[in-house]
Amino acid sequence: MTLATIAALAGAAEHHGNPQAETFIFGVIAFVVFLALGLVTVSYRNVANRHAHKADAYAKTHPVDLSQAGHGHH
């Protein structure tokens, strides 16, 4: 048999069932994964403000040298 004959016979086979119903679970899995990733993203919302007292304490003990601030350090 040639490859073309095998491909034609494989394509002629009857398919039973509903492909939409059989593959619905993949959409559900993708939705759950994206929902979980969205919850992780939302959980980091406003994190900087939760620890503002720590940032203020660090800023007081570590003064910023403005001559080296930014990119390039001119």
N, CA, C and O atoms as CSV, one atom per row, in Angstrom:
chain,resi,resn,atom,element,x,y,z
A,1,MET,N,N,0.835,-1.182,0.000
A,1,MET,CA,C,0.000,0.000,0.000
A,1,MET,C,C,0.879,1.244,0.000
A,1,MET,O,O,1.953,1.284,0.600
A,2,THR,N,N,0.390,2.228,-0.680
A,2,THR,CA,C,1.110,3.489,-0.689
A,2,THR,C,C,0.604,4.375,0.441
A,2,THR,O,O,-0.430,4.100,1.049
A,3,LEU,N,N,1.332,5.412,0.705
A,3,LEU,CA,C,0.953,6.339,1.760
A,3,LEU,C,C,-0.371,7.022,1.438
A,3,LEU,O,O,-1.167,7.288,2.339
A,4,ALA,N,N,-0.610,7.305,0.171
A,4,ALA,CA,C,-1.862,7.939,-0.227
A,4,ALA,C,C,-3.045,7.007,0.007
A,4,ALA,O,O,-4.112,7.459,0.421
A,5,THR,N,N,-2.869,5.712,-0.252
A,5,THR,CA,C,-3.935,4.743,-0.023
A,5,THR,C,C,-4.248,4.624,1.465
A,5,THR,O,O,-5.413,4.577,1.860
A,6,ILE,N,N,-3.226,4.575,2.269
A,6,ILE,CA,C,-3.418,4.481,3.717
A,6,ILE,C,C,-4.133,5.718,4.239
A,6,ILE,O,O,-5.030,5.600,5.074
A,7,ALA,N,N,-3.758,6.897,3.767
A,7,ALA,CA,C,-4.395,8.134,4.202
A,7,ALA,C,C,-5.857,8.173,3.765
A,7,ALA,O,O,-6.713,8.645,4.513
A,8,ALA,N,N,-6.150,7.681,2.555
A,8,ALA,CA,C,-7.528,7.668,2.076
A,8,ALA,C,C,-8.383,6.705,2.879
A,8,ALA,O,O,-9.534,7.010,3.192
A,9,LEU,N,N,-7.837,5.551,3.215
A,9,LEU,CA,C,-8.587,4.587,4.012
A,9,LEU,C,C,-8.797,5.079,5.441
A,9,LEU,O,O,-9.847,4.842,6.038
A,10,ALA,N,N,-7.804,5.758,5.978
A,10,ALA,CA,C,-7.937,6.281,7.337
A,10,ALA,C,C,-8.982,7.392,7.381
A,10,ALA,O,O,-9.700,7.532,8.372
A,11,GLY,N,N,-9.069,8.172,6.324
A,11,GLY,CA,C,-10.054,9.250,6.272
A,11,GLY,C,C,-11.458,8.758,6.016
A,11,GLY,O,O,-12.422,9.456,6.330
A,12,ALA,N,N,-11.595,7.566,5.451
A,12,ALA,CA,C,-12.910,7.030,5.129
A,12,ALA,C,C,-13.559,6.320,6.310
A,12,ALA,O,O,-14.723,5.928,6.225
A,13,ALA,N,N,-12.838,6.148,7.396
A,13,ALA,CA,C,-13.387,5.448,8.560
A,13,ALA,C,C,-14.515,6.271,9.169
A,13,ALA,O,O,-14.469,7.502,9.184
A,14,GLU,N,N,-15.521,5.575,9.667
A,14,GLU,CA,C,-16.653,6.257,10.280
A,14,GLU,C,C,-16.284,6.748,11.671
A,14,GLU,O,O,-15.589,6.070,12.428
A,15,HIS,N,N,-16.760,7.925,11.980
A,15,HIS,CA,C,-16.553,8.483,13.313
A,15,HIS,C,C,-17.893,8.507,14.024
A,15,HIS,O,O,-18.879,9.021,13.495
A,16,HIS,N,N,-17.920,7.962,15.196
A,16,HIS,CA,C,-19.148,7.951,15.972
A,16,HIS,C,C,-19.002,8.916,17.142
A,16,HIS,O,O,-17.902,9.108,17.660
A,17,GLY,N,N,-20.067,9.498,17.540
A,17,GLY,CA,C,-20.038,10.405,18.678
A,17,GLY,C,C,-20.050,11.849,18.237
A,17,GLY,O,O,-20.094,12.166,17.048
A,18,ASN,N,N,-20.010,12.694,19.212
A,18,ASN,CA,C,-20.061,14.133,18.988
A,18,ASN,C,C,-18.689,14.718,19.306
A,18,ASN,O,O,-18.317,14.780,20.478
A,19,PRO,N,N,-17.925,15.150,18.302
A,19,PRO,CA,C,-16.582,15.689,18.568
A,19,PRO,C,C,-16.615,16.908,19.491
A,19,PRO,O,O,-15.687,17.115,20.273
A,20,GLN,N,N,-17.667,17.710,19.408
A,20,GLN,CA,C,-17.746,18.885,20.273
A,20,GLN,C,C,-17.858,18.459,21.732
A,20,GLN,O,O,-17.205,19.039,22.600
A,21,ALA,N,N,-18.673,17.461,22.004
A,21,ALA,CA,C,-18.834,16.986,23.377
A,21,ALA,C,C,-17.581,16.270,23.864
A,21,ALA,O,O,-17.245,16.333,25.046
A,22,GLU,N,N,-16.887,15.587,22.949
A,22,GLU,CA,C,-15.678,14.853,23.338
A,22,GLU,C,C,-14.530,15.791,23.675
A,22,GLU,O,O,-13.689,15.461,24.512
A,23,THR,N,N,-14.483,16.943,23.043
A,23,THR,CA,C,-13.374,17.874,23.260
A,23,THR,C,C,-13.741,19.026,24.184
A,23,THR,O,O,-12.919,19.918,24.396
A,24,PHE,N,N,-14.926,19.036,24.730
A,24,PHE,CA,C,-15.373,20.104,25.624
A,24,PHE,C,C,-14.482,20.216,26.849
A,24,PHE,O,O,-14.264,21.314,27.361
A,25,ILE,N,N,-13.968,19.092,27.322
A,25,ILE,CA,C,-13.150,19.089,28.533
A,25,ILE,C,C,-11.874,19.913,28.359
A,25,ILE,O,O,-11.376,20.484,29.329
A,26,PHE,N,N,-11.335,19.984,27.134
A,26,PHE,CA,C,-10.130,20.788,26.916
A,26,PHE,C,C,-10.406,22.269,27.152
A,26,PHE,O,O,-9.564,22.978,27.702
A,27,GLY,N,N,-11.565,22.733,26.745
A,27,GLY,CA,C,-11.951,24.118,27.005
A,27,GLY,C,C,-12.150,24.374,28.486
A,27,GLY,O,O,-11.791,25.437,28.992
A,28,VAL,N,N,-12.724,23.396,29.186
A,28,VAL,CA,C,-12.929,23.529,30.632
A,28,VAL,C,C,-11.582,23.589,31.349
A,28,VAL,O,O,-11.390,24.399,32.255
A,29,ILE,N,N,-10.660,22.733,30.940
A,29,ILE,CA,C,-9.326,22.727,31.561
A,29,ILE,C,C,-8.626,24.063,31.309
A,29,ILE,O,O,-8.033,24.631,32.226
A,30,ALA,N,N,-8.690,24.566,30.087
A,30,ALA,CA,C,-8.060,25.854,29.777
A,30,ALA,C,C,-8.686,26.980,30.591
A,30,ALA,O,O,-7.976,27.857,31.082
A,31,PHE,N,N,-10.012,26.964,30.740
A,31,PHE,CA,C,-10.694,27.988,31.523
A,31,PHE,C,C,-10.246,27.943,32.983
A,31,PHE,O,O,-10.002,28.989,33.584
A,32,VAL,N,N,-10.137,26.762,33.550
A,32,VAL,CA,C,-9.717,26.620,34.948
A,32,VAL,C,C,-8.279,27.090,35.126
A,32,VAL,O,O,-7.960,27.744,36.119
A,33,VAL,N,N,-7.407,26.763,34.174
A,33,VAL,CA,C,-6.008,27.202,34.268
A,33,VAL,C,C,-5.923,28.721,34.208
A,33,VAL,O,O,-5.219,29.333,35.011
A,34,PHE,N,N,-6.631,29.337,33.268
A,34,PHE,CA,C,-6.595,30.801,33.170
A,34,PHE,C,C,-7.237,31.464,34.394
A,34,PHE,O,O,-6.792,32.528,34.823
A,35,LEU,N,N,-8.249,30.859,34.939
A,35,LEU,CA,C,-8.861,31.381,36.150
A,35,LEU,C,C,-7.872,31.330,37.319
A,35,LEU,O,O,-7.770,32.283,38.092
A,36,ALA,N,N,-7.154,30.228,37.441
A,36,ALA,CA,C,-6.160,30.102,38.508
A,36,ALA,C,C,-5.037,31.126,38.326
A,36,ALA,O,O,-4.591,31.737,39.297
A,37,LEU,N,N,-4.584,31.313,37.095
A,37,LEU,CA,C,-3.540,32.308,36.852
A,37,LEU,C,C,-4.042,33.723,37.127
A,37,LEU,O,O,-3.288,34.570,37.606
A,38,GLY,N,N,-5.293,33.974,36.831
A,38,GLY,CA,C,-5.879,35.275,37.140
A,38,GLY,C,C,-5.956,35.520,38.633
A,38,GLY,O,O,-5.712,36.633,39.098
A,39,LEU,N,N,-6.292,34.486,39.384
A,39,LEU,CA,C,-6.327,34.636,40.847
A,39,LEU,C,C,-4.942,34.898,41.420
A,39,LEU,O,O,-4.797,35.677,42.362
A,40,VAL,N,N,-3.931,34.259,40.863
A,40,VAL,CA,C,-2.558,34.522,41.310
A,40,VAL,C,C,-2.188,35.969,41.014
A,40,VAL,O,O,-1.571,36.635,41.844
A,41,THR,N,N,-2.560,36.454,39.842
A,41,THR,CA,C,-2.257,37.839,39.474
A,41,THR,C,C,-2.957,38.820,40.401
A,41,THR,O,O,-2.347,39.790,40.851
A,42,VAL,N,N,-4.218,38.582,40.688
A,42,VAL,CA,C,-4.985,39.485,41.561
A,42,VAL,C,C,-4.443,39.439,42.984
A,42,VAL,O,O,-4.531,40.433,43.705
A,43,SER,N,N,-3.888,38.312,43.399
A,43,SER,CA,C,-3.380,38.213,44.765
A,43,SER,C,C,-2.184,39.134,45.011
A,43,SER,O,O,-1.890,39.466,46.159
A,44,TYR,N,N,-1.491,39.551,43.946
A,44,TYR,CA,C,-0.355,40.462,44.099
A,44,TYR,C,C,-0.769,41.928,44.023
A,44,TYR,O,O,0.086,42.814,44.040
A,45,ARG,N,N,-2.056,42.189,43.941
A,45,ARG,CA,C,-2.534,43.562,43.836
A,45,ARG,C,C,-2.290,44.297,45.156
A,45,ARG,O,O,-2.589,43.777,46.231
A,46,ASN,N,N,-1.752,45.495,45.061
A,46,ASN,CA,C,-1.564,46.386,46.200
A,46,ASN,C,C,-0.565,45.854,47.228
A,46,ASN,O,O,-0.647,46.209,48.404
A,47,VAL,N,N,0.369,45.016,46.803
A,47,VAL,CA,C,1.342,44.448,47.734
A,47,VAL,C,C,2.277,45.534,48.277
A,47,VAL,O,O,2.647,45.500,49.451
A,48,ALA,N,N,2.654,46.485,47.440
A,48,ALA,CA,C,3.575,47.534,47.883
A,48,ALA,C,C,2.966,48.357,49.013
A,48,ALA,O,O,3.682,48.753,49.932
A,49,ASN,N,N,1.684,48.619,48.967
A,49,ASN,CA,C,1.054,49.413,50.007
A,49,ASN,C,C,0.871,48.640,51.306
A,49,ASN,O,O,0.731,49.247,52.367
A,50,ARG,N,N,0.868,47.326,51.242
A,50,ARG,CA,C,0.736,46.536,52.465
A,50,ARG,C,C,1.962,46.674,53.356
A,50,ARG,O,O,1.883,46.519,54.575
A,51,HIS,N,N,3.089,46.966,52.732
A,51,HIS,CA,C,4.338,47.046,53.483
A,51,HIS,C,C,4.956,48.440,53.396
A,51,HIS,O,O,6.178,48.576,53.332
A,52,ALA,N,N,4.129,49.455,53.392
A,52,ALA,CA,C,4.621,50.824,53.257
A,52,ALA,C,C,5.508,51.207,54.430
A,52,ALA,O,O,6.472,51.950,54.249
A,53,HIS,N,N,5.205,50.716,55.630
A,53,HIS,CA,C,6.030,51.066,56.790
A,53,HIS,C,C,7.437,50.492,56.648
A,53,HIS,O,O,8.397,51.117,57.099
A,54,LYS,N,N,7.581,49.340,56.045
A,54,LYS,CA,C,8.910,48.779,55.817
A,54,LYS,C,C,9.672,49.585,54.774
A,54,LYS,O,O,10.876,49.802,54.915
A,55,ALA,N,N,8.981,50.029,53.731
A,55,ALA,CA,C,9.627,50.818,52.693
A,55,ALA,C,C,10.085,52.161,53.252
A,55,ALA,O,O,11.166,52.639,52.909
A,56,ASP,N,N,9.284,52.764,54.098
A,56,ASP,CA,C,9.679,54.038,54.710
A,56,ASP,C,C,10.879,53.857,55.627
A,56,ASP,O,O,11.789,54.687,55.631
A,57,ALA,N,N,10.887,52.783,56.399
A,57,ALA,CA,C,12.021,52.522,57.293
A,57,ALA,C,C,13.289,52.271,56.492
A,57,ALA,O,O,14.359,52.739,56.879
A,58,TYR,N,N,13.195,51.547,55.388
A,58,TYR,CA,C,14.363,51.281,54.557
A,58,TYR,C,C,14.867,52.571,53.915
A,58,TYR,O,O,16.074,52.799,53.836
A,59,ALA,N,N,13.939,53.418,53.454
A,59,ALA,CA,C,14.331,54.672,52.817
A,59,ALA,C,C,15.046,55.599,53.797
A,59,ALA,O,O,15.940,56.347,53.401
A,60,LYS,N,N,14.659,55.556,55.075
A,60,LYS,CA,C,15.317,56.408,56.079
A,60,LYS,C,C,16.736,55.928,56.363
A,60,LYS,O,O,17.627,56.748,56.584
A,61,THR,N,N,16.958,54.631,56.361
A,61,THR,CA,C,18.287,54.097,56.693
A,61,THR,C,C,19.201,53.995,55.481
A,61,THR,O,O,20.412,53.855,55.651
A,62,HIS,N,N,18.673,54.059,54.274
A,62,HIS,CA,C,19.482,53.958,53.061
A,62,HIS,C,C,19.189,55.145,52.159
A,62,HIS,O,O,18.318,55.062,51.293
A,63,PRO,N,N,19.907,56.255,52.349
A,63,PRO,CA,C,19.649,57.424,51.504
A,63,PRO,C,C,20.024,57.135,50.045
A,63,PRO,O,O,20.943,56.364,49.768
A,64,VAL,N,N,19.298,57.766,49.124
A,64,VAL,CA,C,19.509,57.552,47.698
A,64,VAL,C,C,20.517,58.556,47.181
A,64,VAL,O,O,20.390,59.760,47.404
A,65,ASP,N,N,21.530,58.036,46.480
A,65,ASP,CA,C,22.499,58.909,45.838
A,65,ASP,C,C,21.944,59.268,44.452
A,65,ASP,O,O,21.969,58.445,43.537
A,66,LEU,N,N,21.444,60.500,44.306
A,66,LEU,CA,C,20.778,60.907,43.074
A,66,LEU,C,C,21.714,60.962,41.874
A,66,LEU,O,O,21.254,60.909,40.733
A,67,SER,N,N,23.022,61.067,42.111
A,67,SER,CA,C,23.947,61.115,40.970
A,67,SER,C,C,24.027,59.756,40.277
A,67,SER,O,O,24.417,59.679,39.112
A,68,GLN,N,N,23.664,58.691,40.980
A,68,GLN,CA,C,23.710,57.365,40.355
A,68,GLN,C,C,22.316,56.798,40.127
A,68,GLN,O,O,22.182,55.613,39.823
A,69,ALA,N,N,21.301,57.596,40.262
A,69,ALA,CA,C,19.939,57.117,40.050
A,69,ALA,C,C,19.643,57.009,38.555
A,69,ALA,O,O,20.161,57.798,37.764
A,70,GLY,N,N,18.835,56.063,38.172
A,70,GLY,CA,C,18.441,55.909,36.787
A,70,GLY,C,C,19.365,54.988,36.024
A,70,GLY,O,O,20.227,54.328,36.605
A,71,HIS,N,N,19.180,54.950,34.722
A,71,HIS,CA,C,19.945,54.052,33.873
A,71,HIS,C,C,21.238,54.724,33.426
A,71,HIS,O,O,21.269,55.930,33.179
A,72,GLY,N,N,22.283,53.947,33.326
A,72,GLY,CA,C,23.522,54.460,32.780
A,72,GLY,C,C,24.518,54.921,33.805
A,72,GLY,O,O,25.719,54.844,33.547
A,73,HIS,N,N,24.101,55.387,34.933
A,73,HIS,CA,C,24.991,55.860,36.003
A,73,HIS,C,C,26.021,56.840,35.459
A,73,HIS,O,O,27.221,56.566,35.493
A,74,HIS,N,N,25.557,57.980,34.958
A,74,HIS,CA,C,26.458,58.981,34.357
A,74,HIS,C,C,27.311,59.640,35.365
A,74,HIS,O,O,28.120,60.502,35.020
